[in-house]
Amino acid sequence: MKNTIKDSPIVILTGFSTSGKSTLVRKLHSRLGDTFIDIDTDNKICDKAGVKHIYDIYVNHGPDEAIKYIEYTESAVLNDIVNINNKPVVVAAGPFVVLREGWLELIEKRNPYIIYLEVRPEVVYDGLMNRKLEQMRDANAKKSQYFRSWDNNFTVQLTTQGYTDLPRNESIENITQHLESIDSLYRRFRHTIYNVDQLRADPNTEDHFFSHVIKKLDL
């Protein structure tokens, strides 16, 4: 698809939660410094809301309002990216950014290079469990009736006793269903795919990834 705006190149990392998008962007920044603009959509959402973590928005406002806020803010971030032209850009995109208003406009106007980080459901589950350990240390969040609501229909379910943990096998089944529902969109827009297991296990694969991104950024 031909660019209608001739601006700095944009690389977008897509993929499900815990696929390592944010980590890879941080590593890239440690290699390249300020030669590019790094945008993490989750961080942008937190900055705008004045909170440290996405789950704080759920804790403070409940899941319904939190989802609306996240959808609105992600769309606003996409609109902002369209107009960036002073430096190359690398985006760590939230798992559902490909569904947001503004996504197709960004594709049409800027033709970003999109990398899909493909991750297994078991890896997602382990990542969510690691995040849970961090969240459990947040004493204020634990007081909220909405604590753990951000994992609803993934690793917890809402019962009369509140949000309760699901067994590992049920959690992985839920994650698998969510992955299958959005995988076709990731694949539709991607230019290339990297397997998360290989990226994490093989330094050569990670080096190839960074070299590939740097080339696409014209750096």
Steps between C-alpha positions, in 0.01 A plus 500: 500500500648835398556773758287811457725684747877482455624499856734314730464120504282330759540147635217352707529191718170320535410190696316384807563596861839388641646436153788732590428804283589754768815311600626490142441872454694573820788282380494676164515835677803385699673427168395807306440763765290797393536443127135394487175565685375205704129485575343247731122533474448357850739760644318775312171385651649497851662841456172653386311339789766599752559143617792259506333188360210419270338304780479821707241628253289189561542533875402867501211492253384142449542285189228658283631854533861381482443325167329807356785721615766268358323476163463878478858571602651240268312657209635842600855362511458355150387841375807659658735251334366595157639849546849414630760578236813627673654159584446130426243342732474158666168411662431230757129460430242378749350161414176645362632811323427334166129529586506870583365795309798665338689178425397481136565871451853453635553209260370699204685825566832377634533139383690389812711186502320255730661212686277238661647337811338156505463354848365173640206504744716335765752783477222757535368319807843492667545869424163591648581299812827690538311828471254375760784462753588866450137606532453300819762723665280806439317533831273782383393319184412188699242701697295574188199293401643509148836346593601242234210609275747573217567124476130410483427228242872428480633369830215600734122492500244716675308311768287599797827509698661740254769432242641154564786312336433240236701177474795508261331282237187717491710816485703368207179400323367856543825651376499265201151617404602866524813437296307316231246784479764763420779300336354551151520878545860484618581293191299718266704812575842353576795525267695237690463271801742418781441209734524610863651170618781532247559867581541420868706183459731587211725808512553474124126532441485805725798656320329433167187668633686815604696515174175464310331780694800732468502447124131585476561816702774608258743535791 
